[in-house]
Amino acid sequence: MTATPAFRVAAIQTVTGTSLDDNLARAEALIEQAAHGGAELVLLPEYFCLMGRHESDKVAIREHDGDGPVQRFLADAARRHRIWLVGGTLPMWCGDDKRVYNTSLAFDPYGERVARYDKIHLFGFTKGTENFDESRTILAGKAPVAFEAPCGRVAMSVCYDLRFPELYRGLSAGKDGRGISLILMPAAFTYTTGQAHWEILLRARAIENQCYVLAAAQGGLHENGRRTWGHSMLVDPWGELMSVLPEGEGVVSGVVDAARLAEVRQNLPALRHRVL
């Protein structure tokens, strides 16, 4: 697939609640807003379909691969708006009655699924009253995933994956200098960890892979009492912030520019200088 010179992308930020139907309705309105703004690829945040009152709530709405209300919603929205749509994450059956895969699905403008990624790295964090252990309700995925889109090679990842740069190096297209054009980062960073590390890590992944990073976050105080950091953004291959939404629901957008990618890689050919 030949890369489109200028490909507009958008990240949706939500403050997801406890009602699946309400969450999907709000996501649809924001997808429509992004599409009307010219976005050709739209990324939803992690847990866009549900932020339950209990971690186990997501297990109750898990879907089997290939069918379910959330999967149909994503396919229909991609087809209706003629966009590439990446559905943050949704809970998928993993064969364990008490756990799920935390899965990101990518659909093309015809509503056909082109990629599935099950989150590999599971978040664990303890500080004061904050205590998170995703392994209690999530089974880790095993395989890195990338797909081809009009902007080039797109790397899929989710939230805590951001802290593991080897994931993205592994998805890079070898030493041919092409690499990844875009990293997708749907997330629900906590306020504590987001304030400390979110922007730094996003910019680092963009700089070291000389690619764009599109991050769609949860951003605000949720019904379940959790507060997420927000700051959905688009970062360019030089690590510059192109667009940021600090908090609340909305859309950030910008262009993945093939000429900008080529310029950065020509001026500083780090991808070709890789040894390991």
C-alpha positions in Angstrom: 0.0 0.0 0.0 1.4 3.4 -1.1 1.5 5.9 1.8 -0.9 8.9 1.5 1.1 12.2 1.6 -1.2 13.7 4.2 -3.5 11.4 6.2 -5.7 13.0 8.9 -6.1 11.1 12.2 -8.0 11.8 15.3 -8.0 10.6 18.9 -11.2 10.6 21.0 -11.1 11.4 24.7 -13.9 10.2 26.9 -14.9 10.0 30.6 -16.5 6.7 30.3 -19.3 5.7 32.7 -21.0 2.5 33.9 -23.7 2.2 31.2 -22.7 0.3 28.0 -25.5 1.9 26.0 -24.7 5.4 27.1 -21.0 5.0 26.5 -21.6 3.7 22.9 -24.0 6.6 22.2 -21.4 9.1 23.4 -18.6 7.4 21.4 -20.8 7.5 18.3 -21.3 11.3 18.7 -17.5 11.9 19.1 -16.7 9.6 16.1 -19.1 11.6 14.0 -17.5 14.8 15.1 -14.1 13.5 14.2 -15.2 12.2 10.8 -16.9 15.5 10.0 -13.7 17.2 10.9 -12.0 15.2 8.1 -10.4 12.4 10.1 -9.6 9.3 8.0 -8.5 7.2 11.0 -10.1 7.6 14.4 -8.8 6.1 17.7 -11.0 5.5 20.7 -9.5 5.2 24.3 -9.0 2.1 26.4 -12.3 1.0 28.1 -14.3 3.3 25.9 -17.3 1.0 26.2 -17.3 0.5 30.0 -15.6 1.8 33.2 -17.5 -0.4 35.7 -17.9 0.1 39.4 -15.9 -3.1 39.9 -13.0 -4.5 37.9 -15.1 -7.6 37.3 -17.9 -5.7 35.6 -16.1 -6.0 32.3 -16.1 -9.7 32.5 -19.9 -9.6 32.4 -20.0 -7.9 29.0 -17.2 -9.9 27.4 -17.7 -10.8 23.7 -16.7 -13.8 21.7 -14.5 -13.2 18.7 -16.4 -12.1 15.7 -19.7 -11.0 17.2 -21.2 -8.9 19.9 -22.8 -5.4 20.4 -19.4 -3.6 20.7 -17.9 -5.3 17.7 -21.0 -4.6 15.6 -20.9 -1.0 16.8 -17.3 -0.5 15.7 -17.8 -2.2 12.3 -21.0 -0.2 11.6 -19.4 3.1 12.6 -16.4 2.5 10.4 -18.6 1.6 7.5 -21.1 4.5 8.0 -18.4 7.2 8.3 -16.0 5.6 5.8 -13.1 5.7 8.2 -10.4 3.5 9.7 -11.7 3.0 13.2 -9.7 1.5 16.1 -11.8 0.6 19.0 -9.7 1.4 22.1 -10.3 -1.7 24.0 -13.2 -4.0 24.7 -13.4 -7.2 26.9 -13.1 -10.4 24.8 -13.6 -14.0 25.8 -10.3 -15.7 26.8 -11.5 -19.1 28.0 -11.4 -18.1 31.7 -14.7 -17.4 33.5 -13.1 -14.7 35.7 -10.9 -12.9 33.2 -10.9 -11.4 29.7 -8.5 -10.3 27.0 -8.3 -6.5 26.9 -8.6 -6.2 23.1 -8.1 -3.5 20.5 -9.8 -4.0 17.1 -9.1 -2.1 13.9 -11.7 -1.8 11.1 -11.2 -0.4 7.6 -13.7 2.0 5.9 -15.7 -0.9 4.7 -16.3 -2.2 8.2 -14.0 -5.1 7.7 -11.8 -6.0 10.6 -8.1 -5.8 9.7 -6.4 -6.4 13.0 -6.8 -7.6 16.5 -4.4 -6.9 19.4 -4.7 -8.3 22.9 -2.9 -6.2 25.5 0.4 -7.8 26.4 1.6 -5.8 29.4 -0.8 -5.8 32.4 -0.7 -2.8 34.7 0.2 -3.1 38.4 0.6 -0.1 40.7 0.3 0.5 44.4 0.7 3.9 46.1 -1.3 5.0 49.2 -4.9 4.2 48.6 -4.3 3.4 44.9 -4.1 -0.3 44.1 -4.3 -1.8 40.6 -3.6 -5.3 39.4 -5.0 -5.9 36.0 -3.9 -9.6 36.1 -6.9 -10.3 38.4 -9.4 -9.8 35.6 -7.3 -9.7 32.4 -5.3 -12.4 30.6 -2.2 -11.1 28.9 -2.0 -11.3 25.1 1.1 -12.8 23.5 1.6 -11.3 20.0 2.6 -7.8 18.9 0.4 -6.5 16.0 0.7 -4.0 13.3 -1.4 -3.3 10.1 -1.0 -1.4 6.9 -3.1 1.7 6.4 -2.9 4.6 3.9 -0.4 6.4 6.2 1.9 3.4 6.3 2.6 0.8 8.9 0.6 1.2 12.1 1.6 -0.3 15.4 -1.1 -1.3 17.9 -0.6 -1.0 21.7 -2.5 -0.3 24.8 -1.8 1.9 27.9 0.8 0.1 30.0 2.5 -1.1 26.8 3.8 2.4 26.5 6.5 1.7 29.1 8.1 -1.1 27.1 10.0 0.3 24.1 11.1 -3.1 22.9 7.5 -3.8 21.8 7.7 -1.0 19.2 11.2 -1.9 18.1 10.0 -5.4 17.4 7.2 -4.0 15.3 9.5 -1.8 13.2 10.0 -3.0 9.7 13.7 -4.0 10.1 16.6 -1.9 8.9 15.2 -0.8 5.6 14.6 2.7 7.0 10.8 2.5 6.6 9.9 1.7 10.2 6.5 2.5 11.7 4.6 5.5 10.5 2.2 5.6 13.4 1.9 4.2 16.9 -1.6 3.9 18.4 -1.9 4.4 22.1 -5.4 4.0 23.6 -5.1 4.4 27.4 -6.7 5.0 30.7 -3.7 6.2 32.6 -4.3 7.0 36.3 -4.0 10.7 37.3 -0.9 9.9 39.4 1.0 8.0 36.7 -0.2 10.2 33.9 0.9 13.4 35.5 4.4 12.0 36.1 5.1 10.0 32.9 2.4 10.2 30.1 3.8 12.9 27.9 7.4 12.0 28.5 6.8 8.4 27.4 4.7 9.3 24.4 7.3 11.8 23.1 10.1 9.2 23.7 8.3 6.6 21.7 7.8 9.1 18.8 11.4 10.2 18.9 13.1 6.8 19.1 10.9 5.3 16.4 10.8 8.5 14.3 7.1 8.2 13.8 3.8 9.8 14.8 2.1 8.7 18.0 -1.7 9.1 18.4 -2.9 8.7 22.0 -6.5 8.5 23.0 -7.1 8.7 26.7 -9.7 8.6 29.3 -9.7 12.1 30.9 -11.6 13.0 34.0 -13.5 11.9 37.1 -15.5 8.7 36.4 -18.8 7.5 38.0 -16.8 4.7 39.7 -14.7 7.3 41.5 -11.5 6.7 39.4 -9.8 9.8 38.0 -7.8 9.5 34.8 -5.2 11.8 33.4 -6.5 12.6 29.9 -4.1 14.7 27.7 -5.0 12.8 24.5 -2.5 14.0 21.9 -0.8 13.7 18.6 3.0 13.7 18.6 5.2 14.1 15.5 8.4 12.2 14.6 10.6 14.9 16.2 8.7 14.6 19.5 6.8 17.9 19.0 3.2 18.1 20.4 0.8 18.8 17.5 -2.5 18.8 19.4 -3.5 18.1 23.1 -6.8 17.9 25.0 -6.0 18.1 28.8 -9.3 16.9 30.3 -12.9 16.2 29.5 -14.5 14.6 26.4 -13.6 15.7 22.9 -11.4 15.2 19.9 -7.8 16.0 19.0 -6.7 15.7 15.4 -3.8 16.3 13.0 -2.1 15.0 9.9 0.4 12.2 9.5 2.6 13.8 6.9 4.8 11.5 4.8 7.1 14.4 3.9 7.7 15.1 7.6 8.5 11.5 8.3 10.9 11.4 5.4 12.6 14.7 6.5 13.2 13.5 10.1 14.6 10.2 9.0 16.8 11.8 6.3 18.2 14.4 8.7 18.8 11.9 11.5 18.9 8.4 10.0 18.8 6.6 13.4 16.6 3.8 12.1 19.3 2.9 9.6 22.0 3.2 12.3 20.4 0.5 14.4 22.9 -2.2 15.4 20.9 -4.4 17.8 
